Amino acid sequence: MYQFLTDCFADGDPSNNEAFAGGFDVRDMTYRHGGDFVGLTQKLPYIKGLGCQAIWISPIFQNGENMYHQYAMHDFTLLDRRLGTLEELRRLTTEAHRLDM
Protein backbone atom coordinates (compact mmCIF):
# COMPACT_ATOMS: atom_id res chain seq x y z
CA MET A 1 0.00 0.00 0.00
CA TYR A 2 1.21 3.48 -0.85
CA GLN A 3 -0.05 6.37 1.29
CA PHE A 4 -0.20 9.80 -0.33
CA LEU A 5 -0.33 13.27 1.07
CA THR A 6 -2.21 14.25 -2.06
CA ASP A 7 -1.11 17.90 -1.98
CA CYS A 8 2.58 16.98 -1.79
CA PHE A 9 2.80 14.24 -4.41
CA ALA A 10 2.10 15.43 -7.96
CA ASP A 11 0.63 18.61 -9.41
CA GLY A 12 -1.28 17.52 -12.50
CA ASP A 13 -3.47 20.63 -12.81
CA PRO A 14 -1.79 23.92 -11.82
CA SER A 15 -5.03 25.83 -12.45
CA ASN A 16 -6.46 24.69 -9.09
CA ASN A 17 -3.43 25.63 -6.97
CA GLU A 18 -4.73 29.00 -5.89
CA ALA A 19 -8.42 28.18 -5.47
CA PHE A 20 -8.44 29.98 -2.10
CA ALA A 21 -6.59 32.96 -0.62
CA GLY A 22 -3.17 32.05 0.68
CA GLY A 23 -1.99 30.29 -2.45
CA PHE A 24 0.77 27.75 -2.31
CA ASP A 25 4.56 27.67 -2.08
CA VAL A 26 6.59 24.61 -3.06
CA ARG A 27 9.65 26.05 -1.28
CA ASP A 28 7.97 26.08 2.14
CA MET A 29 7.13 22.68 3.61
CA THR A 30 4.39 24.21 5.76
CA TYR A 31 2.44 25.48 2.72
CA ARG A 32 0.41 23.73 0.07
CA HIS A 33 2.33 22.28 -2.89
CA GLY A 34 -0.37 21.91 -5.51
CA GLY A 35 -0.76 18.14 -5.72
CA ASP A 36 -4.13 16.93 -6.93
CA PHE A 37 -6.22 14.02 -8.23
CA VAL A 38 -4.99 14.58 -11.81
CA GLY A 39 -1.36 14.29 -10.65
CA LEU A 40 -2.07 11.13 -8.68
CA THR A 41 -3.83 9.57 -11.66
CA GLN A 42 -0.84 10.35 -13.89
CA LYS A 43 1.54 8.69 -11.40
CA LEU A 44 -0.45 5.50 -10.76
CA PRO A 45 1.64 3.40 -13.20
CA TYR A 46 4.78 4.48 -11.30
CA ILE A 47 3.22 3.47 -7.96
CA LYS A 48 2.06 0.15 -9.44
CA GLY A 49 5.61 -0.37 -10.74
CA LEU A 50 6.91 -0.13 -7.17
CA GLY A 51 4.85 -3.22 -6.40
CA CYS A 52 2.06 -1.45 -4.54
CA GLN A 53 -1.34 -3.08 -4.81
CA ALA A 54 -3.38 -0.34 -3.14
CA ILE A 55 -3.32 3.40 -2.51
CA TRP A 56 -4.44 5.44 0.48
CA ILE A 57 -5.03 9.12 -0.20
CA SER A 58 -5.20 11.90 2.37
CA PRO A 59 -8.64 13.30 3.26
CA ILE A 60 -10.48 14.92 0.35
CA PHE A 61 -12.83 17.30 2.18
CA GLN A 62 -12.82 21.11 2.38
CA ASN A 63 -9.73 21.98 4.35
CA GLY A 64 -7.92 24.85 6.06
CA GLU A 65 -6.21 27.59 4.07
CA ASN A 66 -2.72 26.09 3.85
CA MET A 67 -3.14 22.70 5.49
CA TYR A 68 -1.23 20.54 3.00
CA HIS A 69 -1.87 17.37 5.01
CA GLN A 70 -5.67 17.72 4.55
CA TYR A 71 -6.43 16.71 8.16
CA ALA A 72 -7.94 20.11 9.11
CA MET A 73 -11.35 19.58 7.54
CA HIS A 74 -13.93 22.37 7.72
CA ASP A 75 -16.77 20.70 5.86
CA PHE A 76 -17.19 16.97 5.40
CA THR A 77 -19.76 17.46 2.63
CA LEU A 78 -17.54 19.34 0.14
CA LEU A 79 -14.47 18.25 -1.81
CA ASP A 80 -11.48 20.52 -1.38
CA ARG A 81 -11.46 22.05 -4.86
CA ARG A 82 -7.69 22.54 -4.71
CA LEU A 83 -7.44 18.75 -5.07
CA GLY A 84 -9.74 18.63 -8.08
CA THR A 85 -13.28 17.78 -9.03
CA LEU A 86 -15.51 14.84 -8.26
CA GLU A 87 -15.06 13.68 -11.86
CA GLU A 88 -11.24 13.74 -11.42
CA LEU A 89 -11.55 11.74 -8.19
CA ARG A 90 -13.70 9.21 -10.03
CA ARG A 91 -11.08 8.99 -12.82
CA LEU A 92 -8.40 8.33 -10.18
CA THR A 93 -10.48 5.53 -8.68
CA THR A 94 -11.33 4.03 -12.08
CA GLU A 95 -7.68 4.06 -13.18
CA ALA A 96 -6.52 2.51 -9.90
CA HIS A 97 -9.05 -0.28 -10.35
CA ARG A 98 -7.99 -0.74 -13.99
CA LEU A 99 -4.45 -1.30 -12.69
CA ASP A 100 -5.78 -3.84 -10.15
CA MET A 101 -5.09 -1.56 -7.25
Disulfide bonds with the S-S distance in Angstrom:
none
